[in-house]
Amino acid sequence: MKTVTPLLYVKAGCPWCEEVEAYFEAHHMPYESINVSGDPVAMQAMVDLSGQRKAPTMDWDGEVLADFGVDELIPFLRRHDLA
């Protein structure tokens, strides 16, 4: 498994964000959470990265996954030999 810590851009109250964070925690996978709610600098960083404003958005060593849930996360992790 790669030892890269993904950046996870989230919004407060977002059920998909909470679901993805719970998945990472349940699987003891480290990640860095960046809440873009009320933070225009973080929001712009997410938009610059992904070209959109929807969360969650993840940057995993240059691989970007945007506007996703666990159903999209699991295949992403498997495709990249991360799970």
Residue pairs with C-beta under 8 A, 6 or more apart in sequence:
1 81
1 82
1 83
2 61
2 80
2 81
2 82
4 60
4 61
5 30
5 31
5 32
6 31
6 32
6 58
6 59
6 60
6 61
7 31
7 32
7 34
7 58
7 59
7 60
8 17
8 20
8 21
8 24
8 31
8 32
8 33
8 34
8 56
8 57
8 58
9 34
9 36
9 42
9 45
9 46
9 49
9 55
9 56
9 57
9 58
9 59
10 17
10 20
10 21
10 33
10 34
10 35
10 36
10 55
10 56
11 17
11 35
11 36
11 37
11 55
11 56
12 35
12 37
12 38
13 37
14 55
14 56
16 55
16 56
16 68
16 69
17 55
17 56
19 69
19 70
20 56
20 58
20 68
20 69
20 70
20 73
21 31
21 33
23 29
23 70
23 73
24 30
24 31
27 83
31 58
34 42
34 45
34 46
35 42
36 42
36 43
36 46
36 55
43 53
46 53
46 55
46 57
47 53
49 57
49 59
49 64
50 57
50 64
50 66
50 67
51 66
52 66
52 67
54 66
54 67
55 67
56 67
56 68
57 64
57 65
57 66
57 67
57 68
58 64
58 65
58 66
58 68
58 73
60 76
60 80
60 82
63 76
63 80
65 72
65 73
65 76
68 76
74 83
76 82
77 83
